[in-house]
């Protein structure tokens, strides 16, 4: 099972892209919410975590842990849809209760509120892990990482087992992420709602004067951003097979970094940032050393921000006079 | 007269304070002593530490909750925080300070994690309070020449040894693990660690011993314990051609995820971990299917069902009392409490210095782990270790190591 250097490189590209796409999916939700109300939504990563807990709960409740073949495919679709709807609605709820009353308050109040919401979500996840269900190992150790059933096997799809692996799981990541990105792009650039979103982002007051119900537009943005976190959570759980109430912090951090790297507020930027981080990580793991990986990611972020302060694809901020 | 007013004030005050009650509680405190334990009770170590606390409670109950006429109070302190889901340096510091300041406290049982011991040790040493650890295995805490240059002196600001442990250290476990790996057919090992005191310490010893006995070491890498997955690392392991993977680290630091990614990434080399993963939570986190038949766990002692003599009796009483099988470290919690109670009994006082001297003088103690003594560094002379494999989702005893 000797790997040639070219195979090693190709395998790391696959690893990097798969991990990067998951990061990108979460980063999209971050960047959308930022784009429209300039809120760095700290709770986004933790919302993502709750989506994964819901998915595991549903699996446990329906007894689908051992599902395989077509039954597993049905289960995956079911999880994707329910987690997306749940996370979307939960995000709207958070906006309605916590952020909307602060619409005209200084941005710092919003940010601090989001940090508070993040704490609430994390503790909700901790509590959730203690639910006495078999999938949570009886809820004895609430904080312990949970094993997520391997509904999607890691069967290699190309060549022999000795060569580069592109597994069914990698395919799942691509098959969920790419269509979502394309439809999101279509929604924002080609539909009435998208136009309203862009108008609200540009100038909420003017948008309101033009008869746009900005509260509804913002709520829709929260729903879309949240549902992306829901999709991402299921993909993440099926790809890694472990979920934990703390996973939102790291995932959120990676996604936030991706969003900033690509230019916060920019949808293609978030995708580019996510892929870049994924690739940097896997290349650094292979060719440098694992312990330098995080340092390298942030070093790249700093260098890029020095030369392009608004990120790779970010628009130059117009001064609002 | 100028002095009458304060006098009446004092008289009035004395009426307000329930004097009788104060006197009573003072008299009460005179015949009370307190033992505390500081273990991570929140997070994935919980299953393990619950049985340790049960062991401690059993030891106290067995002496009737009283020793030399002192009533024994016990406080089960948590050194983990929900934010970390793991031991937290800030909380461990608070626990140690609280114990050091409480005049009733005569013994501190803890910690679970070696990193936490580093924080508690100097605080308790300054206060002259004896500390007995049921689980720390990092050699540098007690042994000169195994850790940093200033270890273990830095933990003993008073110059006296006040820290003792009932488990054998990693320099023994790491080298025993390397020898066992060779027996299992390893020729080229890939060594991983979690960059923590315990994990890196044991991985370093493993690496050293592996080279000494003629195995190749493909690489030594510190992982990111919070990473979502280790696919890239697994690709690297695969490319290195290693036929054995060793991880120095704990369940909390993602040992389960590594096992998962090894198997799903197509590496079927055997995987060996130290006793930081010797708990049910590891099998749950990794998924039994990813471990079965290819995963080995070393432990700096014997599993509960291999104990003999007093150890076997302990296991029977434990099962009768709590209705469950004790986890691997339960007997160490029990032993730590027993050796401490034995010393208090011999000291016949609640004076911290006398109790400390009595613990240090423990020789040929006949306990659940056999007959053993504390050496001058505070280490146990007990060196029996064991190796287990995961078979059908259960830890299965394979052999006694290091005898």
Interface residues (C-beta under 8 A of the other chain):
Chain A: X1 X2 X3 X7 X8 X11 X12 X15 X16 X18 X19 X22 X122 X123 X126 X137 X140 X141 X143 X144 X145 X147 X150 X154 X156 X161 X165 X167 X169 X236 X239 X240 X241 X242 X244 X245 X246 X247 X249 X250 X251 X281 X282 X285 X286 X289 X290 X291 X293 X294
Chain B: X42 X43 X44 X46 X47 X82 X83 X85 X195 X221 X222 X223 X224 X226 X227 X228 X229 X231 X232 X233 X235 X236 X238 X239 X241 X254 X256 X257 X260 X264 X265 X266 X281 X284 X285 X286 X287
